[in-house]
Amino acid sequence: MDMRRLVGLNFARLRRDKGLTQEQYAELSGFTQQYVSDLERGRRNPTVVTLFHLASPLGVEPSDLVAKIEDDGSDPA
């Protein structure tokens, strides 16, 4: 799986798990809603520093954003 797609899928899952909309996360984090949307669609290539800043408002480790997703056979798209 493409690493940008993996980060986007993990980020979206973690954000939803916290009960946050993209807009709420954007306000909380300082990232724009457009950046969050692009990230979740795999259109952004965040740096290591950005991964840290993305993870902090979610209360997770940056490594959680790059953790391999176990294939459950479903199509996330």
Secondary structure as a PSIPRED ss2 file (coil, helix, strand):
# PSIPRED VFORMAT (PSIPRED V4.0)

   1 M C   1.000  0.000  0.000
   2 D C   1.000  0.000  0.000
   3 M H   0.000  1.000  0.000
   4 R H   0.000  1.000  0.000
   5 R H   0.000  1.000  0.000
   6 L H   0.000  1.000  0.000
   7 V H   0.000  1.000  0.000
   8 G H   0.000  1.000  0.000
   9 L H   0.000  1.000  0.000
  10 N H   0.000  1.000  0.000
  11 F H   0.000  1.000  0.000
  12 A H   0.000  1.000  0.000
  13 R H   0.000  1.000  0.000
  14 L H   0.000  1.000  0.000
  15 R H   0.000  1.000  0.000
  16 R H   0.000  1.000  0.000
  17 D H   0.000  1.000  0.000
  18 K C   1.000  0.000  0.000
  19 G C   1.000  0.000  0.000
  20 L C   1.000  0.000  0.000
  21 T C   1.000  0.000  0.000
  22 Q H   0.000  1.000  0.000
  23 E H   0.000  1.000  0.000
  24 Q H   0.000  1.000  0.000
  25 Y H   0.000  1.000  0.000
  26 A H   0.000  1.000  0.000
  27 E H   0.000  1.000  0.000
  28 L H   0.000  1.000  0.000
  29 S H   0.000  1.000  0.000
  30 G C   1.000  0.000  0.000
  31 F C   1.000  0.000  0.000
  32 T C   1.000  0.000  0.000
  33 Q H   0.000  1.000  0.000
  34 Q H   0.000  1.000  0.000
  35 Y H   0.000  1.000  0.000
  36 V H   0.000  1.000  0.000
  37 S H   0.000  1.000  0.000
  38 D H   0.000  1.000  0.000
  39 L H   0.000  1.000  0.000
  40 E H   0.000  1.000  0.000
  41 R C   1.000  0.000  0.000
  42 G C   1.000  0.000  0.000
  43 R C   1.000  0.000  0.000
  44 R C   1.000  0.000  0.000
  45 N C   1.000  0.000  0.000
  46 P C   1.000  0.000  0.000
  47 T C   1.000  0.000  0.000
  48 V H   0.000  1.000  0.000
  49 V H   0.000  1.000  0.000
  50 T H   0.000  1.000  0.000
  51 L H   0.000  1.000  0.000
  52 F H   0.000  1.000  0.000
  53 H H   0.000  1.000  0.000
  54 L H   0.000  1.000  0.000
  55 A H   0.000  1.000  0.000
  56 S H   0.000  1.000  0.000
  57 P H   0.000  1.000  0.000
  58 L H   0.000  1.000  0.000
  59 G C   1.000  0.000  0.000
  60 V C   1.000  0.000  0.000
  61 E C   1.000  0.000  0.000
  62 P H   0.000  1.000  0.000
  63 S H   0.000  1.000  0.000
  64 D H   0.000  1.000  0.000
  65 L H   0.000  1.000  0.000
  66 V H   0.000  1.000  0.000
  67 A C   1.000  0.000  0.000
  68 K C   1.000  0.000  0.000
  69 I C   1.000  0.000  0.000
  70 E C   1.000  0.000  0.000
  71 D C   1.000  0.000  0.000
  72 D C   1.000  0.000  0.000
  73 G C   1.000  0.000  0.000
  74 S C   1.000  0.000  0.000
  75 D C   1.000  0.000  0.000
  76 P C   1.000  0.000  0.000
  77 A C   1.000  0.000  0.000
